[in-house]
Amino acid sequence: MAILVRLNGEQRELPDGLTVETLLGHLGVKATRVAVEVNEAVVTKDRYPVHRLSGGDSIEIVAFVGGG
């Protein structure tokens, strides 16, 4: 089963049952270097393993870029 979400402004089909943590793994994104918003609310890193995604969610993943 799949769900439709908006990921960084783009309609995407994802497997049902993903959490923020498993979504990041599915996308190959390192959790330590990003901030995640679901439906315009920031999801704190301690909630990544338990925050389940649903069809229709709007998800923004913002990568931190180090400067020197």
Predicted model as a PDB file, atoms N, CA, C, CB and O in Angstrom, pLDDT in the B-factor column:
MODEL        1                                                                  
ATOM      1  N   MET A   1       0.847  -1.186   0.000  1.00 89.00           N  
ATOM      2  CA  MET A   1       0.000   0.000   0.000  1.00 89.00           C  
ATOM      3  C   MET A   1       0.895   1.253   0.000  1.00 89.00           C  
ATOM      4  CB  MET A   1      -0.965  -0.004   1.237  1.00 89.00           C  
ATOM      5  O   MET A   1       1.960   1.274   0.617  1.00 89.00           O  
ATOM      6  N   ALA A   2       0.442   2.266  -0.692  1.00 95.00           N  
ATOM      7  CA  ALA A   2       1.225   3.498  -0.785  1.00 95.00           C  
ATOM      8  C   ALA A   2       0.367   4.691  -0.371  1.00 95.00           C  
ATOM      9  CB  ALA A   2       1.771   3.694  -2.222  1.00 95.00           C  
ATOM     10  O   ALA A   2      -0.862   4.634  -0.408  1.00 95.00           O  
ATOM     11  N   ILE A   3       1.040   5.769   0.022  1.00 97.00           N  
ATOM     12  CA  ILE A   3       0.352   7.012   0.348  1.00 97.00           C  
ATOM     13  C   ILE A   3       0.921   8.123  -0.533  1.00 97.00           C  
ATOM     14  CB  ILE A   3       0.504   7.363   1.868  1.00 97.00           C  
ATOM     15  O   ILE A   3       2.065   8.048  -0.982  1.00 97.00           O  
ATOM     16  N   LEU A   4       0.116   9.146  -0.773  1.00 98.00           N  
ATOM     17  CA  LEU A   4       0.571  10.319  -1.510  1.00 98.00           C  
ATOM     18  C   LEU A   4       0.833  11.442  -0.528  1.00 98.00           C  
ATOM     19  CB  LEU A   4      -0.465  10.750  -2.577  1.00 98.00           C  
ATOM     20  O   LEU A   4      -0.016  11.760   0.305  1.00 98.00           O  
ATOM     21  N   VAL A   5       2.007  12.041  -0.627  1.00 98.00           N  
ATOM     22  CA  VAL A   5       2.382  13.172   0.220  1.00 98.00           C  
ATOM     23  C   VAL A   5       2.996  14.249  -0.669  1.00 98.00           C  
ATOM     24  CB  VAL A   5       3.379  12.734   1.351  1.00 98.00           C  
ATOM     25  O   VAL A   5       3.295  14.009  -1.839  1.00 98.00           O  
ATOM     26  N   ARG A   6       3.179  15.423  -0.105  1.00 98.00           N  
ATOM     27  CA  ARG A   6       3.920  16.477  -0.793  1.00 98.00           C  
ATOM     28  C   ARG A   6       5.258  16.572  -0.063  1.00 98.00           C  
ATOM     29  CB  ARG A   6       3.132  17.875  -0.798  1.00 98.00           C  
ATOM     30  O   ARG A   6       5.306  16.939   1.110  1.00 98.00           O  
ATOM     31  N   LEU A   7       6.334  16.242  -0.759  1.00 98.00           N  
ATOM     32  CA  LEU A   7       7.674  16.222  -0.173  1.00 98.00           C  
ATOM     33  C   LEU A   7       8.502  17.318  -0.821  1.00 98.00           C  
ATOM     34  CB  LEU A   7       8.354  14.829  -0.356  1.00 98.00           C  
ATOM     35  O   LEU A   7       8.799  17.265  -2.015  1.00 98.00           O  
ATOM     36  N   ASN A   8       8.873  18.315  -0.022  1.00 97.00           N  
ATOM     37  CA  ASN A   8       9.622  19.477  -0.527  1.00 97.00           C  
ATOM     38  C   ASN A   8       8.945  20.057  -1.770  1.00 97.00           C  
ATOM     39  CB  ASN A   8      11.084  19.083  -0.852  1.00 97.00           C  
ATOM     40  O   ASN A   8       9.603  20.385  -2.758  1.00 97.00           O  
ATOM     41  N   GLY A   9       7.611  20.177  -1.698  1.00 97.00           N  
ATOM     42  CA  GLY A   9       6.854  20.812  -2.762  1.00 97.00           C  
ATOM     43  C   GLY A   9       6.481  19.923  -3.930  1.00 97.00           C  
ATOM     44  O   GLY A   9       5.824  20.376  -4.867  1.00 97.00           O  
ATOM     45  N   GLU A  10       6.891  18.661  -3.890  1.00 97.00           N  
ATOM     46  CA  GLU A  10       6.648  17.734  -4.999  1.00 97.00           C  
ATOM     47  C   GLU A  10       5.753  16.586  -4.551  1.00 97.00           C  
ATOM     48  CB  GLU A  10       7.978  17.187  -5.549  1.00 97.00           C  
ATOM     49  O   GLU A  10       5.975  16.000  -3.492  1.00 97.00           O  
ATOM     50  N   GLN A  11       4.743  16.264  -5.354  1.00 98.00           N  
ATOM     51  CA  GLN A  11       3.878  15.128  -5.041  1.00 98.00           C  
ATOM     52  C   GLN A  11       4.695  13.841  -5.142  1.00 98.00           C  
ATOM     53  CB  GLN A  11       2.643  15.080  -6.000  1.00 98.00           C  
ATOM     54  O   GLN A  11       5.353  13.596  -6.152  1.00 98.00           O  
ATOM     55  N   ARG A  12       4.651  13.023  -4.091  1.00 96.00           N  
ATOM     56  CA  ARG A  12       5.418  11.762  -4.082  1.00 96.00           C  
ATOM     57  C   ARG A  12       4.550  10.634  -3.551  1.00 96.00           C  
ATOM     58  CB  ARG A  12       6.708  11.898  -3.221  1.00 96.00           C  
ATOM     59  O   ARG A  12       3.685  10.842  -2.700  1.00 96.00           O  
ATOM     60  N   GLU A  13       4.792   9.449  -4.062  1.00 97.00           N  
ATOM     61  CA  GLU A  13       4.154   8.246  -3.549  1.00 97.00           C  
ATOM     62  C   GLU A  13       5.174   7.544  -2.662  1.00 97.00           C  
ATOM     63  CB  GLU A  13       3.653   7.306  -4.714  1.00 97.00           C  
ATOM     64  O   GLU A  13       6.302   7.291  -3.084  1.00 97.00           O  
ATOM     65  N   LEU A  14       4.777   7.233  -1.436  1.00 96.00           N  
ATOM     66  CA  LEU A  14       5.669   6.588  -0.476  1.00 96.00           C  
ATOM     67  C   LEU A  14       4.997   5.352   0.097  1.00 96.00           C  
ATOM     68  CB  LEU A  14       6.063   7.563   0.655  1.00 96.00           C  
ATOM     69  O   LEU A  14       3.770   5.249   0.088  1.00 96.00           O  
ATOM     70  N   PRO A  15       5.793   4.413   0.594  1.00 95.00           N  
ATOM     71  CA  PRO A  15       5.196   3.248   1.255  1.00 95.00           C  
ATOM     72  C   PRO A  15       4.400   3.687   2.483  1.00 95.00           C  
ATOM     73  CB  PRO A  15       6.291   2.227   1.660  1.00 95.00           C  
ATOM     74  O   PRO A  15       4.813   4.597   3.202  1.00 95.00           O  
ATOM     75  N   ASP A  16       3.264   3.043   2.721  1.00 96.00           N  
ATOM     76  CA  ASP A  16       2.460   3.334   3.904  1.00 96.00           C  
ATOM     77  C   ASP A  16       3.201   2.860   5.151  1.00 96.00           C  
ATOM     78  CB  ASP A  16       1.065   2.660   3.804  1.00 96.00           C  
ATOM     79  O   ASP A  16       3.963   1.896   5.092  1.00 96.00           O  
ATOM     80  N   GLY A  17       2.981   3.531   6.271  1.00 95.00           N  
ATOM     81  CA  GLY A  17       3.550   3.103   7.542  1.00 95.00           C  
ATOM     82  C   GLY A  17       4.898   3.703   7.870  1.00 95.00           C  
ATOM     83  O   GLY A  17       5.503   3.335   8.877  1.00 95.00           O  
ATOM     84  N   LEU A  18       5.389   4.626   7.041  1.00 97.00           N  
ATOM     85  CA  LEU A  18       6.690   5.239   7.332  1.00 97.00           C  
ATOM     86  C   LEU A  18       6.594   6.209   8.504  1.00 97.00           C  
ATOM     87  CB  LEU A  18       7.227   5.967   6.094  1.00 97.00           C  
ATOM     88  O   LEU A  18       5.584   6.887   8.693  1.00 97.00           O  
ATOM     89  N   THR A  19       7.657   6.258   9.276  1.00 98.00           N  
ATOM     90  CA  THR A  19       7.841   7.312  10.267  1.00 98.00           C  
ATOM     91  C   THR A  19       8.832   8.308   9.661  1.00 98.00           C  
ATOM     92  CB  THR A  19       8.357   6.736  11.661  1.00 98.00           C  
ATOM     93  O   THR A  19       9.396   8.055   8.597  1.00 98.00           O  
ATOM     94  N   VAL A  20       9.040   9.429  10.333  1.00 98.00           N  
ATOM     95  CA  VAL A  20      10.042  10.383   9.840  1.00 98.00           C  
ATOM     96  C   VAL A  20      11.395   9.683   9.730  1.00 98.00           C  
ATOM     97  CB  VAL A  20      10.141  11.628  10.780  1.00 98.00           C  
ATOM     98  O   VAL A  20      12.108   9.859   8.742  1.00 98.00           O  
ATOM     99  N   GLU A  21      11.749   8.892  10.739  1.00 97.00           N  
ATOM    100  CA  GLU A  21      13.039   8.186  10.736  1.00 97.00           C  
ATOM    101  C   GLU A  21      13.164   7.230   9.547  1.00 97.00           C  
ATOM    102  CB  GLU A  21      13.218   7.408  12.044  1.00 97.00           C  
ATOM    103  O   GLU A  21      14.188   7.217   8.865  1.00 97.00           O  
ATOM    104  N   THR A  22      12.122   6.430   9.300  1.00 97.00           N  
ATOM    105  CA  THR A  22      12.213   5.477   8.192  1.00 97.00           C  
ATOM    106  C   THR A  22      12.135   6.190   6.840  1.00 97.00           C  
ATOM    107  CB  THR A  22      11.095   4.429   8.299  1.00 97.00           C  
ATOM    108  O   THR A  22      12.698   5.709   5.857  1.00 97.00           O  
ATOM    109  N   LEU A  23      11.442   7.334   6.783  1.00 97.00           N  
ATOM    110  CA  LEU A  23      11.436   8.130   5.554  1.00 97.00           C  
ATOM    111  C   LEU A  23      12.846   8.603   5.219  1.00 97.00           C  
ATOM    112  CB  LEU A  23      10.488   9.337   5.693  1.00 97.00           C  
ATOM    113  O   LEU A  23      13.285   8.493   4.074  1.00 97.00           O  
ATOM    114  N   LEU A  24      13.553   9.129   6.215  1.00 97.00           N  
ATOM    115  CA  LEU A  24      14.917   9.609   5.978  1.00 97.00           C  
ATOM    116  C   LEU A  24      15.802   8.465   5.501  1.00 97.00           C  
ATOM    117  CB  LEU A  24      15.505  10.244   7.258  1.00 97.00           C  
ATOM    118  O   LEU A  24      16.605   8.646   4.586  1.00 97.00           O  
ATOM    119  N   GLY A  25      15.664   7.286   6.111  1.00 96.00           N  
ATOM    120  CA  GLY A  25      16.418   6.113   5.664  1.00 96.00           C  
ATOM    121  C   GLY A  25      16.057   5.722   4.236  1.00 96.00           C  
ATOM    122  O   GLY A  25      16.929   5.387   3.434  1.00 96.00           O  
ATOM    123  N   HIS A  26      14.769   5.768   3.926  1.00 94.00           N  
ATOM    124  CA  HIS A  26      14.270   5.437   2.577  1.00 94.00           C  
ATOM    125  C   HIS A  26      14.868   6.382   1.536  1.00 94.00           C  
ATOM    126  CB  HIS A  26      12.720   5.511   2.533  1.00 94.00           C  
ATOM    127  O   HIS A  26      15.154   5.975   0.410  1.00 94.00           O  
ATOM    128  N   LEU A  27      15.054   7.644   1.922  1.00 94.00           N  
ATOM    129  CA  LEU A  27      15.606   8.648   1.003  1.00 94.00           C  
ATOM    130  C   LEU A  27      17.132   8.707   1.041  1.00 94.00           C  
ATOM    131  CB  LEU A  27      15.040  10.015   1.334  1.00 94.00           C  
ATOM    132  O   LEU A  27      17.746   9.391   0.222  1.00 94.00           O  
ATOM    133  N   GLY A  28      17.752   7.990   1.994  1.00 94.00           N  
ATOM    134  CA  GLY A  28      19.205   8.021   2.128  1.00 94.00           C  
ATOM    135  C   GLY A  28      19.722   9.323   2.718  1.00 94.00           C  
ATOM    136  O   GLY A  28      20.824   9.769   2.396  1.00 94.00           O  
ATOM    137  N   VAL A  29      18.915   9.932   3.588  1.00 92.00           N  
ATOM    138  CA  VAL A  29      19.272  11.218   4.199  1.00 92.00           C  
ATOM    139  C   VAL A  29      19.736  10.984   5.628  1.00 92.00           C  
ATOM    140  CB  VAL A  29      18.070  12.207   4.171  1.00 92.00           C  
ATOM    141  O   VAL A  29      19.092  10.246   6.373  1.00 92.00           O  
ATOM    142  N   LYS A  30      20.847  11.605   6.022  1.00 88.00           N  
ATOM    143  CA  LYS A  30      21.364  11.487   7.393  1.00 88.00           C  
ATOM    144  C   LYS A  30      20.565  12.412   8.317  1.00 88.00           C  
ATOM    145  CB  LYS A  30      22.892  11.836   7.448  1.00 88.00           C  
ATOM    146  O   LYS A  30      20.525  13.625   8.111  1.00 88.00           O  
ATOM    147  N   ALA A  31      19.937  11.829   9.328  1.00 85.00           N  
ATOM    148  CA  ALA A  31      19.056  12.577  10.231  1.00 85.00           C  
ATOM    149  C   ALA A  31      19.792  13.676  10.992  1.00 85.00           C  
ATOM    150  CB  ALA A  31      18.405  11.629  11.219  1.00 85.00           C  
ATOM    151  O   ALA A  31      19.184  14.674  11.380  1.00 85.00           O  
ATOM    152  N   THR A  32      21.084  13.504  11.207  1.00 87.00           N  
ATOM    153  CA  THR A  32      21.836  14.488  11.993  1.00 87.00           C  
ATOM    154  C   THR A  32      22.029  15.796  11.247  1.00 87.00           C  
ATOM    155  CB  THR A  32      23.187  13.924  12.381  1.00 87.00           C  
ATOM    156  O   THR A  32      22.371  16.807  11.862  1.00 87.00           O  
ATOM    157  N   ARG A  33      21.819  15.802   9.937  1.00 87.00           N  
ATOM    158  CA  ARG A  33      22.113  16.992   9.136  1.00 87.00           C  
ATOM    159  C   ARG A  33      20.877  17.668   8.552  1.00 87.00           C  
ATOM    160  CB  ARG A  33      23.037  16.625   8.025  1.00 87.00           C  
ATOM    161  O   ARG A  33      20.994  18.491   7.644  1.00 87.00           O  
ATOM    162  N   VAL A  34      19.679  17.323   9.071  1.00 94.00           N  
ATOM    163  CA  VAL A  34      18.460  17.901   8.521  1.00 94.00           C  
ATOM    164  C   VAL A  34      17.504  18.358   9.611  1.00 94.00           C  
ATOM    165  CB  VAL A  34      17.772  16.902   7.621  1.00 94.00           C  
ATOM    166  O   VAL A  34      17.606  17.949  10.768  1.00 94.00           O  
ATOM    167  N   ALA A  35      16.578  19.211   9.214  1.00 96.00           N  
ATOM    168  CA  ALA A  35      15.410  19.549  10.024  1.00 96.00           C  
ATOM    169  C   ALA A  35      14.199  19.093   9.217  1.00 96.00           C  
ATOM    170  CB  ALA A  35      15.345  21.107  10.371  1.00 96.00           C  
ATOM    171  O   ALA A  35      14.193  19.183   7.989  1.00 96.00           O  
ATOM    172  N   VAL A  36      13.175  18.604   9.913  1.00 98.00           N  
ATOM    173  CA  VAL A  36      11.994  18.088   9.229  1.00 98.00           C  
ATOM    174  C   VAL A  36      10.743  18.786   9.765  1.00 98.00           C  
ATOM    175  CB  VAL A  36      11.882  16.551   9.408  1.00 98.00           C  
ATOM    176  O   VAL A  36      10.554  18.922  10.974  1.00 98.00           O  
ATOM    177  N   GLU A  37       9.902  19.222   8.837  1.00 98.00           N  
ATOM    178  CA  GLU A  37       8.596  19.798   9.156  1.00 98.00           C  
ATOM    179  C   GLU A  37       7.530  18.926   8.518  1.00 98.00           C  
ATOM    180  CB  GLU A  37       8.481  21.280   8.660  1.00 98.00           C  
ATOM    181  O   GLU A  37       7.650  18.526   7.360  1.00 98.00           O  
ATOM    182  N   VAL A  38       6.495  18.635   9.278  1.00 98.00           N  
ATOM    183  CA  VAL A  38       5.343  17.918   8.735  1.00 98.00           C  
ATOM    184  C   VAL A  38       4.123  18.800   8.979  1.00 98.00           C  
ATOM    185  CB  VAL A  38       5.171  16.484   9.397  1.00 98.00           C  
ATOM    186  O   VAL A  38       3.801  19.129  10.120  1.00 98.00           O  
ATOM    187  N   ASN A  39       3.457  19.173   7.909  1.00 98.00           N  
ATOM    188  CA  ASN A  39       2.285  20.047   7.982  1.00 98.00           C  
ATOM    189  C   ASN A  39       2.597  21.333   8.744  1.00 98.00           C  
ATOM    190  CB  ASN A  39       1.118  19.314   8.650  1.00 98.00           C  
ATOM    191  O   ASN A  39       1.830  21.771   9.602  1.00 98.00           O  
ATOM    192  N   GLU A  40       3.738  21.921   8.409  1.00 97.00           N  
ATOM    193  CA  GLU A  40       4.205  23.209   8.925  1.00 97.00           C  
ATOM    194  C   GLU A  40       4.574  23.192  10.406  1.00 97.00           C  
ATOM    195  CB  GLU A  40       3.153  24.241   8.700  1.00 97.00           C  
ATOM    196  O   GLU A  40       4.715  24.252  11.016  1.00 97.00           O  
ATOM    197  N   ALA A  41       4.734  22.003  10.995  1.00 98.00           N  
ATOM    198  CA  ALA A  41       5.171  21.880  12.390  1.00 98.00           C  
ATOM    199  C   ALA A  41       6.503  21.138  12.419  1.00 98.00           C  
ATOM    200  CB  ALA A  41       4.097  21.137  13.260  1.00 98.00           C  
ATOM    201  O   ALA A  41       6.642  20.074  11.816  1.00 98.00           O  
ATOM    202  N   VAL A  42       7.474  21.702  13.117  1.00 97.00           N  
ATOM    203  CA  VAL A  42       8.787  21.057  13.218  1.00 97.00           C  
ATOM    204  C   VAL A  42       8.652  19.769  14.022  1.00 97.00           C  
ATOM    205  CB  VAL A  42       9.832  22.010  13.878  1.00 97.00           C  
ATOM    206  O   VAL A  42       8.017  19.744  15.077  1.00 97.00           O  
ATOM    207  N   VAL A  43       9.252  18.709  13.515  1.00 98.00           N  
ATOM    208  CA  VAL A  43       9.305  17.433  14.233  1.00 98.00           C  
ATOM    209  C   VAL A  43      10.683  17.358  14.869  1.00 98.00           C  
ATOM    210  CB  VAL A  43       9.032  16.191  13.274  1.00 98.00           C  
ATOM    211  O   VAL A  43      11.692  17.383  14.164  1.00 98.00           O  
ATOM    212  N   THR A  44      10.739  17.265  16.204  1.00 96.00           N  
ATOM    213  CA  THR A  44      12.028  17.192  16.891  1.00 96.00           C  
ATOM    214  C   THR A  44      12.652  15.814  16.689  1.00 96.00           C  
ATOM    215  CB  THR A  44      11.863  17.496  18.399  1.00 96.00           C  
ATOM    216  O   THR A  44      11.947  14.820  16.514  1.00 96.00           O  
ATOM    217  N   LYS A  45      13.976  15.770  16.718  1.00 96.00           N  
ATOM    218  CA  LYS A  45      14.702  14.522  16.427  1.00 96.00           C  
ATOM    219  C   LYS A  45      14.258  13.364  17.326  1.00 96.00           C  
ATOM    220  CB  LYS A  45      16.204  14.744  16.588  1.00 96.00           C  
ATOM    221  O   LYS A  45      14.239  12.216  16.883  1.00 96.00           O  
ATOM    222  N   ASP A  46      13.905  13.651  18.572  1.00 97.00           N  
ATOM    223  CA  ASP A  46      13.473  12.569  19.466  1.00 97.00           C  
ATOM    224  C   ASP A  46      12.131  11.972  19.030  1.00 97.00           C  
ATOM    225  CB  ASP A  46      13.368  13.087  20.906  1.00 97.00           C  
ATOM    226  O   ASP A  46      11.773  10.882  19.478  1.00 97.00           O  
ATOM    227  N   ARG A  47      11.389  12.661  18.172  1.00 98.00           N  
ATOM    228  CA  ARG A  47      10.098  12.176  17.682  1.00 98.00           C  
ATOM    229  C   ARG A  47      10.211  11.457  16.332  1.00 98.00           C  
ATOM    230  CB  ARG A  47       9.126  13.337  17.560  1.00 98.00           C  
ATOM    231  O   ARG A  47       9.242  10.843  15.885  1.00 98.00           O  
ATOM    232  N   TYR A  48      11.376  11.521  15.675  1.00 97.00           N  
ATOM    233  CA  TYR A  48      11.541  10.890  14.357  1.00 97.00           C  
ATOM    234  C   TYR A  48      11.108   9.421  14.344  1.00 97.00           C  
ATOM    235  CB  TYR A  48      12.991  10.992  13.917  1.00 97.00           C  
ATOM    236  O   TYR A  48      10.428   9.005  13.406  1.00 97.00           O  
ATOM    237  N   PRO A  49      11.483   8.613  15.361  1.00 97.00           N  
ATOM    238  CA  PRO A  49      11.121   7.186  15.304  1.00 97.00           C  
ATOM    239  C   PRO A  49       9.620   6.922  15.478  1.00 97.00           C  
ATOM    240  CB  PRO A  49      11.880   6.431  16.369  1.00 97.00           C  
ATOM    241  O   PRO A  49       9.145   5.856  15.089  1.00 97.00           O  
ATOM    242  N   VAL A  50       8.862   7.866  16.053  1.00 98.00           N  
ATOM    243  CA  VAL A  50       7.458   7.595  16.376  1.00 98.00           C  
ATOM    244  C   VAL A  50       6.469   8.454  15.591  1.00 98.00           C  
ATOM    245  CB  VAL A  50       7.234   7.803  17.844  1.00 98.00           C  
ATOM    246  O   VAL A  50       5.271   8.172  15.606  1.00 98.00           O  
ATOM    247  N   HIS A  51       6.944   9.498  14.906  1.00 98.00           N  
ATOM    248  CA  HIS A  51       6.027  10.360  14.145  1.00 98.00           C  
ATOM    249  C   HIS A  51       5.695   9.687  12.819  1.00 98.00           C  
ATOM    250  CB  HIS A  51       6.650  11.775  13.903  1.00 98.00           C  
ATOM    251  O   HIS A  51       6.499   9.680  11.887  1.00 98.00           O  
ATOM    252  N   ARG A  52       4.488   9.120  12.758  1.00 98.00           N  
ATOM    253  CA  ARG A  52       4.054   8.373  11.572  1.00 98.00           C  
ATOM    254  C   ARG A  52       3.502   9.330  10.524  1.00 98.00           C  
ATOM    255  CB  ARG A  52       2.989   7.315  11.947  1.00 98.00           C  
ATOM    256  O   ARG A  52       2.779  10.273  10.845  1.00 98.00           O  
ATOM    257  N   LEU A  53       3.851   9.077   9.275  1.00 98.00           N  
ATOM    258  CA  LEU A  53       3.383   9.915   8.164  1.00 98.00           C  
ATOM    259  C   LEU A  53       2.075   9.366   7.607  1.00 98.00           C  
ATOM    260  CB  LEU A  53       4.452   9.993   7.046  1.00 98.00           C  
ATOM    261  O   LEU A  53       1.839   8.158   7.605  1.00 98.00           O  
ATOM    262  N   SER A  54       1.231  10.283   7.136  1.00 98.00           N  
ATOM    263  CA  SER A  54      -0.080   9.911   6.600  1.00 98.00           C  
ATOM    264  C   SER A  54      -0.259  10.487   5.207  1.00 98.00           C  
ATOM    265  CB  SER A  54      -1.209  10.397   7.528  1.00 98.00           C  
ATOM    266  O   SER A  54       0.406  11.452   4.831  1.00 98.00           O  
ATOM    267  N   GLY A  55      -1.165   9.884   4.445  1.00 98.00           N  
ATOM    268  CA  GLY A  55      -1.488  10.417   3.133  1.00 98.00           C  
ATOM    269  C   GLY A  55      -1.952  11.857   3.245  1.00 98.00           C  
ATOM    270  O   GLY A  55      -2.716  12.200   4.147  1.00 98.00           O  
ATOM    271  N   GLY A  56      -1.494  12.697   2.335  1.00 98.00           N  
ATOM    272  CA  GLY A  56      -1.865  14.099   2.341  1.00 98.00           C  
ATOM    273  C   GLY A  56      -0.934  14.986   3.140  1.00 98.00           C  
ATOM    274  O   GLY A  56      -1.052  16.210   3.085  1.00 98.00           O  
ATOM    275  N   ASP A  57      -0.001  14.390   3.890  1.00 98.00           N  
ATOM    276  CA  ASP A  57       0.954  15.195   4.658  1.00 98.00           C  
ATOM    277  C   ASP A  57       1.814  16.041   3.730  1.00 98.00           C  
ATOM    278  CB  ASP A  57       1.847  14.293   5.529  1.00 98.00           C  
ATOM    279  O   ASP A  57       2.128  15.646   2.607  1.00 98.00           O  
ATOM    280  N   SER A  58       2.185  17.212   4.227  1.00 98.00           N  
ATOM    281  CA  SER A  58       3.142  18.072   3.536  1.00 98.00           C  
ATOM    282  C   SER A  58       4.434  18.027   4.343  1.00 98.00           C  
ATOM    283  CB  SER A  58       2.602  19.555   3.380  1.00 98.00           C  
ATOM    284  O   SER A  58       4.467  18.452   5.498  1.00 98.00           O  
ATOM    285  N   ILE A  59       5.490  17.515   3.733  1.00 98.00           N  
ATOM    286  CA  ILE A  59       6.755  17.262   4.430  1.00 98.00           C  
ATOM    287  C   ILE A  59       7.840  18.131   3.810  1.00 98.00           C  
ATOM    288  CB  ILE A  59       7.149  15.752   4.361  1.00 98.00           C  
ATOM    289  O   ILE A  59       8.012  18.156   2.592  1.00 98.00           O  
ATOM    290  N   GLU A  60       8.560  18.834   4.654  1.00 98.00           N  
ATOM    291  CA  GLU A  60       9.716  19.630   4.196  1.00 98.00           C  
ATOM    292  C   GLU A  60      10.938  19.099   4.916  1.00 98.00           C  
ATOM    293  CB  GLU A  60       9.520  21.180   4.470  1.00 98.00           C  
ATOM    294  O   GLU A  60      10.950  18.999   6.143  1.00 98.00           O  
ATOM    295  N   ILE A  61      11.972  18.758   4.152  1.00 97.00           N  
ATOM    296  CA  ILE A  61      13.259  18.327   4.714  1.00 97.00           C  
ATOM    297  C   ILE A  61      14.286  19.360   4.305  1.00 97.00           C  
ATOM    298  CB  ILE A  61      13.670  16.879   4.222  1.00 97.00           C  
ATOM    299  O   ILE A  61      14.539  19.577   3.120  1.00 97.00           O  
ATOM    300  N   VAL A  62      14.871  19.992   5.303  1.00 95.00           N  
ATOM    301  CA  VAL A  62      15.850  21.053   5.042  1.00 95.00           C  
ATOM    302  C   VAL A  62      17.214  20.580   5.525  1.00 95.00           C  
ATOM    303  CB  VAL A  62      15.442  22.395   5.746  1.00 95.00           C  
ATOM    304  O   VAL A  62      17.381  20.244   6.698  1.00 95.00           O  
ATOM    305  N   ALA A  63      18.186  20.553   4.622  1.00 87.00           N  
ATOM    306  CA  ALA A  63      19.539  20.103   4.963  1.00 87.00           C  
ATOM    307  C   ALA A  63      20.357  21.283   5.498  1.00 87.00           C  
ATOM    308  CB  ALA A  63      20.240  19.469   3.721  1.00 87.00           C  
ATOM    309  O   ALA A  63      20.295  22.394   4.972  1.00 87.00           O  
ATOM    310  N   PHE A  64      21.115  21.013   6.544  1.00 80.00           N  
ATOM    311  CA  PHE A  64      22.047  22.001   7.065  1.00 80.00           C  
ATOM    312  C   PHE A  64      23.335  21.914   6.254  1.00 80.00           C  
ATOM    313  CB  PHE A  64      22.321  21.777   8.588  1.00 80.00           C  
ATOM    314  O   PHE A  64      23.872  20.825   6.052  1.00 80.00           O  
ATOM    315  N   VAL A  65      23.820  23.037   5.797  1.00 74.00           N  
ATOM    316  CA  VAL A  65      25.041  23.074   5.022  1.00 74.00           C  
ATOM    317  C   VAL A  65      26.072  23.835   5.837  1.00 74.00           C  
ATOM    318  CB  VAL A  65      24.815  23.729   3.623  1.00 74.00           C  
ATOM    319  O   VAL A  65      25.880  25.006   6.163  1.00 74.00           O  
ATOM    320  N   GLY A  66      27.159  23.168   6.160  1.00 69.00           N  
ATOM    321  CA  GLY A  66      28.215  23.818   6.940  1.00 69.00           C  
ATOM    322  C   GLY A  66      29.014  24.770   6.078  1.00 69.00           C  
ATOM    323  O   GLY A  66      29.281  24.509   4.905  1.00 69.00           O  
ATOM    324  N   GLY A  67      29.385  25.870   6.686  1.00 63.00           N  
ATOM    325  CA  GLY A  67      30.218  26.836   5.974  1.00 63.00           C  
ATOM    326  C   GLY A  67      31.528  27.003   6.702  1.00 63.00           C  
ATOM    327  O   GLY A  67      31.666  26.580   7.849  1.00 63.00           O  
ATOM    328  N   GLY A  68      32.466  27.601   6.061  1.00 58.00           N  
ATOM    329  CA  GLY A  68      33.729  27.717   6.735  1.00 58.00           C  
ATOM    330  C   GLY A  68      34.298  29.018   6.449  1.00 58.00           C  
ATOM    331  O   GLY A  68      35.387  29.334   6.927  1.00 58.00           O  
TER     332      GLY A  68                                                      
ENDMDL                                                                          
END                                                                             
